[in-house]
Amino acid sequence: MAKKKNFFERFANWATNATGSSAAFIIAASIILIWIVTGPVFQYSNTWQLIINTGTTIITFLMVFLIQKSQNKDSKAIHLKLNELIASHQGTSNRMVNIEDLNEIELDQLHKFYVRLATLAEKENDLTCTHSIDAAEENNSNKLNSVKQRKSYINAGNHNSKQSN
Protein backbone atom coordinates (compact mmCIF):
# COMPACT_ATOMS: atom_id res chain seq x y z
CA MET A 1 0.00 0.00 0.00
CA ALA A 2 3.05 2.24 0.06
CA LYS A 3 2.59 3.13 -3.60
CA LYS A 4 3.39 6.69 -4.51
CA LYS A 5 0.27 8.79 -4.74
CA ASN A 6 -0.21 10.68 -7.94
CA PHE A 7 -0.07 14.47 -7.96
CA PHE A 8 -3.84 14.94 -7.92
CA GLU A 9 -4.27 12.56 -4.98
CA ARG A 10 -1.64 14.46 -2.96
CA PHE A 11 -3.13 17.80 -3.95
CA ALA A 12 -6.68 16.68 -3.12
CA ASN A 13 -5.59 15.45 0.32
CA TRP A 14 -3.73 18.69 1.00
CA ALA A 15 -6.62 20.86 -0.27
CA THR A 16 -9.17 18.91 1.76
CA ASN A 17 -7.16 19.37 4.93
CA ALA A 18 -6.40 23.02 4.17
CA THR A 19 -9.95 24.05 3.25
CA GLY A 20 -11.40 22.26 6.26
CA SER A 21 -9.20 24.16 8.70
CA SER A 22 -9.94 27.11 10.96
CA ALA A 23 -7.35 29.13 9.07
CA ALA A 24 -9.27 28.64 5.80
CA PHE A 25 -12.46 29.91 7.43
CA ILE A 26 -10.65 32.95 8.85
CA ILE A 27 -9.14 33.71 5.43
CA ALA A 28 -12.53 33.39 3.71
CA ALA A 29 -14.22 35.60 6.33
CA SER A 30 -11.38 38.14 5.97
CA ILE A 31 -11.81 38.25 2.19
CA ILE A 32 -15.52 38.94 2.61
CA LEU A 33 -14.80 41.65 5.19
CA ILE A 34 -12.21 43.29 2.91
CA TRP A 35 -14.69 43.13 0.02
CA ILE A 36 -17.38 44.80 2.15
CA VAL A 37 -15.01 47.51 3.37
CA THR A 38 -13.82 48.28 -0.18
CA GLY A 39 -17.40 48.76 -1.40
CA PRO A 40 -17.45 52.54 -0.83
CA VAL A 41 -13.98 52.88 -2.38
CA PHE A 42 -15.21 51.27 -5.61
CA GLN A 43 -18.61 52.98 -5.27
CA TYR A 44 -20.34 49.59 -5.12
CA SER A 45 -19.73 49.27 -8.85
CA ASN A 46 -20.75 46.32 -11.00
CA THR A 47 -17.09 45.30 -11.22
CA TRP A 48 -16.84 45.29 -7.41
CA GLN A 49 -19.86 42.99 -7.23
CA LEU A 50 -18.65 40.86 -10.13
CA ILE A 51 -15.31 40.16 -8.39
CA ILE A 52 -16.91 38.53 -5.34
CA ASN A 53 -19.59 36.76 -7.39
CA THR A 54 -17.07 35.31 -9.82
CA GLY A 55 -14.60 34.35 -7.09
CA THR A 56 -17.16 32.56 -4.93
CA THR A 57 -18.71 30.80 -7.94
CA ILE A 58 -15.35 29.44 -9.10
CA ILE A 59 -14.34 28.34 -5.60
CA THR A 60 -17.73 26.71 -5.00
CA PHE A 61 -17.56 24.89 -8.34
CA LEU A 62 -14.12 23.47 -7.58
CA MET A 63 -14.98 22.63 -3.97
CA VAL A 64 -17.93 20.48 -5.05
CA PHE A 65 -15.56 18.12 -6.85
CA LEU A 66 -12.99 18.21 -4.07
CA ILE A 67 -15.62 17.42 -1.44
CA GLN A 68 -17.04 14.58 -3.56
CA LYS A 69 -13.57 13.07 -4.04
CA SER A 70 -12.91 13.25 -0.32
CA GLN A 71 -16.31 11.75 0.49
CA ASN A 72 -15.80 8.91 -2.00
CA LYS A 73 -12.41 8.08 -0.46
CA ASP A 74 -13.77 8.18 3.10
CA SER A 75 -16.77 6.08 2.12
CA LYS A 76 -14.56 3.48 0.48
CA ALA A 77 -12.32 3.31 3.56
CA ILE A 78 -15.33 2.88 5.87
CA HIS A 79 -16.77 0.14 3.65
CA LEU A 80 -13.47 -1.71 3.67
CA LYS A 81 -13.26 -1.48 7.46
CA LEU A 82 -16.82 -2.75 7.81
CA ASN A 83 -16.12 -5.55 5.32
CA GLU A 84 -13.11 -6.58 7.42
CA LEU A 85 -15.25 -6.67 10.56
CA ILE A 86 -17.92 -8.72 8.83
CA ALA A 87 -15.42 -11.14 7.33
CA SER A 88 -13.50 -11.60 10.57
CA HIS A 89 -16.44 -12.13 12.92
CA GLN A 90 -17.86 -15.61 13.21
CA GLY A 91 -21.62 -15.67 12.91
CA THR A 92 -21.98 -12.61 10.70
CA SER A 93 -23.60 -12.84 7.32
CA ASN A 94 -21.04 -12.47 4.54
CA ARG A 95 -23.88 -11.24 2.35
CA MET A 96 -23.15 -7.82 3.85
CA VAL A 97 -19.73 -7.55 2.21
CA ASN A 98 -19.95 -5.08 -0.68
CA ILE A 99 -23.67 -4.37 -0.33
CA GLU A 100 -22.91 -0.81 -1.44
CA ASP A 101 -22.94 -2.23 -4.97
CA LEU A 102 -26.58 -3.29 -4.68
CA ASN A 103 -29.34 -1.26 -6.28
CA GLU A 104 -32.08 0.46 -4.28
CA ILE A 105 -34.56 -2.41 -4.67
CA GLU A 106 -32.02 -4.96 -3.42
CA LEU A 107 -31.15 -2.72 -0.45
CA ASP A 108 -34.86 -2.41 0.39
CA GLN A 109 -35.17 -6.19 0.27
CA LEU A 110 -32.18 -6.52 2.61
CA HIS A 111 -33.79 -3.96 4.92
CA LYS A 112 -36.87 -6.20 5.09
CA PHE A 113 -34.64 -9.09 6.17
CA TYR A 114 -33.33 -7.00 9.06
CA VAL A 115 -36.84 -5.98 10.04
CA ARG A 116 -37.59 -9.73 10.13
CA LEU A 117 -34.44 -10.29 12.22
CA ALA A 118 -35.63 -7.69 14.73
CA THR A 119 -39.06 -9.34 14.83
CA LEU A 120 -37.47 -12.74 15.51
CA ALA A 121 -35.28 -11.23 18.23
CA GLU A 122 -38.37 -9.69 19.82
CA LYS A 123 -40.02 -13.11 19.94
CA GLU A 124 -36.99 -14.36 21.85
CA ASN A 125 -37.44 -11.60 24.44
CA ASP A 126 -33.72 -10.83 24.11
CA LEU A 127 -33.04 -7.80 21.94
CA THR A 128 -29.32 -8.00 22.74
CA CYS A 129 -29.02 -11.41 21.09
CA THR A 130 -27.14 -11.07 17.82
CA HIS A 131 -26.88 -13.46 14.92
CA SER A 132 -27.19 -13.58 11.17
CA ILE A 133 -30.49 -13.67 9.33
CA ASP A 134 -29.96 -17.33 8.50
CA ALA A 135 -29.18 -18.20 12.11
CA ALA A 136 -32.15 -16.18 13.36
CA GLU A 137 -34.57 -17.96 11.06
CA GLU A 138 -33.04 -21.34 11.93
CA ASN A 139 -33.20 -20.59 15.68
CA ASN A 140 -36.79 -19.44 15.36
CA SER A 141 -37.72 -22.50 13.30
CA ASN A 142 -36.07 -24.81 15.86
CA LYS A 143 -37.93 -23.12 18.69
CA LEU A 144 -41.25 -23.42 16.88
CA ASN A 145 -40.61 -27.10 16.15
CA SER A 146 -39.67 -27.66 19.78
CA VAL A 147 -42.89 -26.01 20.94
CA LYS A 148 -44.93 -28.07 18.45
CA GLN A 149 -43.25 -31.28 19.66
CA ARG A 150 -43.98 -30.38 23.29
CA LYS A 151 -47.61 -29.65 22.43
CA SER A 152 -47.83 -32.93 20.53
CA TYR A 153 -46.32 -34.76 23.49
CA ILE A 154 -48.68 -33.03 25.92
CA ASN A 155 -51.66 -33.68 23.64
CA ALA A 156 -50.62 -37.31 23.24
CA GLY A 157 -50.34 -37.61 27.02
CA ASN A 158 -53.78 -36.06 27.47
CA HIS A 159 -55.19 -38.30 24.75
CA ASN A 160 -53.69 -41.44 26.41
CA SER A 161 -54.98 -40.46 29.85
CA LYS A 162 -58.49 -39.91 28.42
CA GLN A 163 -58.37 -43.37 26.85
CA SER A 164 -57.35 -44.89 30.21
CA ASN A 165 -60.40 -43.39 31.90
N, C-alpha and C positions, 0 to 999 in steps of 0.2 A: 504494500500500500504506500510505499515511500516513493512512488512515481513523482516526477516533477510535474507540478501543476502548470498548465498553460498560462499565458499572460492574462487572458480574460478572467480565468478562475481566480488568480491572485488579485487582480484589480477588483473583481466583484466582491471578494472577501474583505479587502481593504475598504472599499466604498461602503459596504454594508455596515461594517464596524464604525467607520468615520461618521456616516450620516445618522447613525443611531445613537450618537454620543450627545452629552450635554453641550459640549463645545459647538457642535453643529447647530443645535437649537439656538444657542446664544448668537452665533454668527448670523443665522437666518433672521432672528428677531432684530439684530443690529442693522442689517440691510434694510429691513422694513422701516425701522426708525429713521435711518438716514434718508430713505426715500421720502418719508413723510415730512421731515424737516426741510428737505430741499424743494418741496412743492412751491413755497412762495418765491424762492430764488428763480425757478423756471416758470413762474406764473401759471402753475398747474396746467402747463401746455399739453397738447396731445402727445408730443414726443415724450414728455415726462411720464405720462400714463402708459404709453406704449412700452417704455423700458421695463417697468415692473411687470406688466402683463406678459410681454414676450419672455422675460427671464423666468417667471414662475411657470409659464406654460411649458417651456423647454425642460426645466428641472423636473416638473411633475411627469412629463412624458417619459423621460429617462428613468425616473425613480420607479415607475410602474414596472418596468422590465427588471430592474435591479431587485425590487421587492419580490417579484414572482420567482426569479432565479433563486433567491435566498430561501423562499418558502418551499420551493421544490426540493432543494437540497436538504433542508431540515426535515421535510416530510419523508423523504427517502431514508434518511438516517433513523428516524423514529420507527418507520416500518421495519427496517432491518433489525433494530433492537427488539421490537415486539416479536418478529419472526424467530429470533434467537431464543427468546423466552418460551415461545410456544414449542419450538422444536426440542428444547432442552428439558421441558417439564413433563414428567410421566403423567399420563391421564388427560392431557390436553388434546383437543382435536386439531390434527394437522391440516384440516380443511381451512383453518384460519390463515395459514401462511399465504401471502400474496392475494388476499381478498380485495386489495385495492384495485386489482385488475378486473373485478367483476363489474357488470353493468348495474344500473339502478334496480332493475327487476330482480336480479339475482341477490343483490344486497337486501332488498325487501323480504325476499324469501328466507334468507339467513336470519333476518331480524325476527321473523315469525318462529323460527326454530328456537331462538333465545327466549322469546315470550313463552313458548312451550316448556323450555327448561325451567323458567321461573315458576310456571304453574306446577310442574312436577316437584320442584323443591318445596313449594308451599304445601303440597299434599304430604310431604315428609315432615312437616312442622319443624324444619331445620333450614332456615334461609342461609346459614353460613356454610352448608354442605356444598362442595364444589366438585363438579365432574363434567365430562364432555356430554354432548347431546346424546350420543350413542349410549354411553354409560347410564345416563339419566333414564332414557327410555327402557333400557334393559333392567335397571333397578326397579323402575316402576312396574314393569311387566312381571318381574319375579315376585314383587310384593303382592300384586293382584292375584297371581296364580297361587301364592301361598295362602292368601285369604280365601280364595275359592276352594282350595283343598281343605282348609280348616272347616269351612261351612259344609262342604260335602261330608267330611268326617263327622261333624256334629249332627248333620241331618241323618246320616246313616245310623249314628248311635241312637238318635231319637226314633228313627224308623224301626230299628231292632228292638228297642225297649217297648214300643207300642205293640209289636208283634208278640212279645213275651207276655203281655198283659192279656 
